[in-house]
Amino acid sequence: MKRILITGGAGFLGSHLCERFVGEGHEVLCMDNLLTGDLANIESLLHTKNFHFIHQDVTEFIHVSGRLDVIMHFASPASPIDYLELPIQTLKVGSLGTHKVLGLAKAKGARLLIASTSECYGDPLVHPQSEDYWGNVNPVGPRGVYDEAKRFAEAMTMAYHRFHQVETRIVRIFNTYGPRMRLNDGRALPAFMSQALRGQDVTVFGDGSQTRSFCYVDDLVEGIVRLLWSDESLPVNIGNPSEITIKEFAERVIELTGSNSRLVYADLPEDDPKVRQPDITKARELLGWEPQVDLASGLARTLSFFQERVGTA
C-alpha cells in the first residue's frame, strides 16, 4: 500500500485519480482549496477509511505528517474560462504550487508526477505534436498564463530531478472528457452538451474547422498510472490521437442528445490552437498504452452525467 497525496484531488481529473488509487487499496490524501474543485466529486470517498480530504491552497506552506510515497500535482485551473478569470491564481499554482510540492517530495523522498498540458505546444506549427516539439506559445497573450505556468512547472520539475535527484514524472494531457466536468467549464464538451440538452443554440467558435483529439477520462487515468510507475522522467503525451473538427464534434453531441439545437458561430478566441493531436508513439512504446474507448462510447457514458446535472441546474 502506498501513501499518495493528490493536489487538486476534488477536481475533474484529480477525483478520478483519487477513486482509482483508493480502489486499489492505497491511502489517499486529497488536497484542494475548492477554487474550481467540488466536494461532490469525492463525496463517495469521504467516509472511506483510507481517504482523507485536506482543504488547503497548495501555493501556501504544505505540511503532511508521516511518510509520503507519491505526490500527484493536479492543482490548477484547467479550462479557458477558469484561467482567463483566475490568471494570477493560475500562474501561482503552476509556479509556487509546483515549488511547494517539489520541496515536499524532496523532503519525503516521494515520487512526484505533475500534470502538464498539450497547451505547452501552443498554436502548433508541427502536427501531430510529439514530445520533442518545443511549441509556439504567445507568452503575453491571454492564454499565456496557463501555457507558461505549465511550461515553467515542467522546467522546475526537471531542475529538481537533475539537481536534487527527485524522482519525477511529467504527463502532457490532451483534451479529456467524461463525468464530473463542470457545466460552466468552458471547454467544448460541457458547453456543447449543456446547450444541446437545454435546447439552446450550440456555440462554435470560429468556423469550426479547428481540430481537437478527445480522450475519455478512464483511458487518461490508465495512462497516467502507467507513467507514474514507469522509469521515464521526461514528458510523455497522454491523449487520444483520433482527431475531429470542432464543428463535427458539436454535431455529434447534438445527434447524441436528440436535440433540435442548431449551430451558431462566434469569434475565435485569441491564440486558440488551430489543430491539436497527440503523437502517442512514446506512450505506446514505453508504457504499452493507447486509448481503448472510442468517441461514440465515451460520449454515451458521459451523457447520463450531464443529463442529471442539467436537470438539477
N, C-alpha and C positions, 0 to 999 in steps of 0.2 A: 504494500500500500504506500502510495506517495502522498505527500502533503503539498497541495498545489494552491497557489494564490493566483486568482484571475482578476485583474483590474478591468473595470468596465463590465463586470460579470452580470449586471442586470440589463445589459443592452441586448440587441438582437443576436449578434454572434456570440457574445460572452455567455448569455444564458444557455444557449445550445451546448457550449463547451462545458459549462457547469454541470448540465444534465448528463452529458456523456461521461465525465470523469466520476461523478457520484455513482452513476450506474455501474461503473467498473470497480467500485469499492474503494476509491481514493477519498482522502479527506480534502474537501474543497473550501477555501476561504474566498468569498466573493466580495470584492471591494468596489464600491460605486458611490458617487456623490449624487446620483439620480438626476443629473442635469439633462441628460437625454435618455437615460435608462429608466426602467419601470419595474417596481416590485412585482407587478402582475406576471412578469416574465419568469420569475423564480419562485412564485407562490407555492408551487407543488414541492419545492425543495426545502422550504423554510423550517419545516418540522422534522427534517431528516437529520439523524444524529451526526453524520459525517459532513454536514454542510453548515457553514457559518457566514452570516452576512455582516459586513463591516461598512458602515456609512461614513465614507471619508473621501476627500479630494486627494487624488494621487499626486498632485503638484505640491502638496504640503509634506511635512516630515512624516515618514512612514515608519511605524514600529510594529513588528509582528513577533509575538513571543514564540519561543520554541523553534524547532527546525523548519526549514522550507526546502523541499526538493526541487520544485519547479515554480517559476513565475511566468505567467502569460499576460502580456501587456496589451490589452484591448480597449483601454480607456481612451476615447476620443470622439468628438462629434464626427460623423462619417457621411453625412448627406449634404448636398449643396445648400439646402435651407439652413441646416444647423451651422455649418461653418461660415456662411455669409452673415448669419445673425449673431454668431458667437466667435468672431475672428480672434480675439485675444485669448479666450479660453482654449481654442483650437491650437494656437501656437504654443501656449504654455504647457498643455498636456503632451505635445509632441517633443518639447524641449525639456522643461523642468520635470515633467512627469516621467519621461524616459530616463533622465538622470537619476531620479529617486529610485526607480525600480532596478536600474543597473547597480547602484550603490548597495541596495538591499541584496541583490543576487550575489555580489562580491562578498558581502559580509556573511551571508548564509551558505556560501558555496553552492548556490542553486543554479540550475539551468534556466536560462531566460529565453522565451520566444516572444518576439514583438510582431504585432500586426502592422505591416506596411500595406501599400496600396498600389494598384495599377496607375494611380494618378501621378506616381513618380515619373511616369513616361510622358505626362502632359498631353499635348495635342500631337501625337507621334508622327514622325516622318519615316518611320520604319514599321512595316506591317507584315505579319503579326509581330507582337512585341516579345522579344526574348530578354533574358536577364542581363545580357551584356550590352543592351541598348541603354544609353545614358539619359535619354529623354529630351523633350522640347517643352520646357516649362517657363511660363512668364512669372518671375518671382515677385513682381509688383502688381499683378492683376488680382482681381477679387478671389480667384481660386488659389492664388499663391499661398494663402495662409495654411491651407490644408496640404497642398503639394510639397511646400518647403518644410513644413513641420515634419512630414513623414521622411523626407529626404535627409533632414538633419537627424531624425531618430535613427535612421539606418547608419549614418556616419558615426554617431556616438556609440551605437551598439558595436560596430566593428572596432572602434577605438578601445572600448573596454575588453573586447575579445582579444585584440592584439597586445595591448599594453598590460592588462590585468589578468589575462588568461581566463576570463569569464566564459563559461560555455554558453554560446548564444546561437539563436536560430532566427531567421527573418523570413516571414511569409509575405509575398506580394499578392494581395487579394484582389481578384477581378470581380465584376458585378455579381452580386449574390442576392438571392431572394428566397422567401419562404415564410412560414408562420412566425409571428412576433415582430414583423416590421410595423412601424407606426403608420397610421393613416395619413398623418401630415408630414411624412418623412421627406417628401420632395423628390424621391427617386422614382424611376419610371413605373415600376410595378405597383407600388402603393397608390400613386397618383392615378394611373390608368384604371386599376381595379376599383378604387373608391368611386371615381367618377362614373364608371360603367354601371356599377351596382346601384347607384343613385339615379341612373337615367340621365345624367348630365352629359354635356359635350365633353369629349375626351381631348385634352390639350396636348398637342405635339409641338415641340419647339423646333424651329427651323422648318425645313421641308420634309423632315422625317427620314432623310436619306442617310443620316449618320448611323453608325452601327455600334452595337454592343454585343457582348457574349455573356449570357446569363447562366450562372451556376446555382443549382439547388443547394440549400444550406447543409443538408446531410452529407452531400458529396464534399463540400468545402471542409466541414468538420473532420471528415475522414482524412483528407489530405493534410490538414494542419496537424492532426495527431501523428500521422506517419512522419511528417517533417520533425516534429518535436523529438521523437525517439531515434531519429537518424543521426548521422555524424556530419551533416552538411551545415557549415556556418555561413555560407554566402546566400544571398537572396534566392528564393525559389518561387516561381509563379504558381499559384493555385487558382484555377478557374476553368470554365468550360470553353473550349475553342470553337464551339458551334456559333457562328456569327449570324446576326439578324439585324435588319434595319429597324429603327425605332417606329417607323410607320407600320411595318408589318407586325411588330410586337404589339402595338396598340390594337391593330385589327384582330390579332389572335385573342387578346383579352376580351374584346367586345364580343367576339363569337363565343368564347367560353362562358361568359356570364349571361348570354342570351339577351343582351341589352339592345335597345334601339338607339343607343348613343351614336352620334356622328363625330367625325374628327374635325377639330378646329386647329388652326395654326397660330403660333405666337413667335416672336423674335427669338432667335437662338441666343442663349446667354453668352457673355464674353468668355473667350478661351475654352468653350465647350469642345471636347475632343470630337473630331470627325469620324474617327474609327477607333475601335477597341477590341482586340482579340489576343488572347494569350498564346504564346508558344509554350506548350507544356512538355516539350521534349525532356527537359531536365527532371521534372516530376515523374514522368513515365520511367525514365532510366534509373534514377536514384531511389525513388520511393515505390515504384511499381504501382503508381496511382494514375487513374484517369476517371473522369466523372461517369457515373452509371445511370443517372436519372435524366431522361430527355425532357425537353421543354414542355411538351404536352402533359407528361406525367407530373412534372413538378408544379405546373400551374394548377392542375386539378387538385393536387394535395394542398395547395395554398388557398384555393378558393373558399373552402368552408370557414377558414380562419377569418378571412375578410368579410364574408357574409355575416358572420356573428358580430364582428366589430362595427361594421357599417350599420347593422340593425340596432345597436345599442348606443351609437354615437349621437 
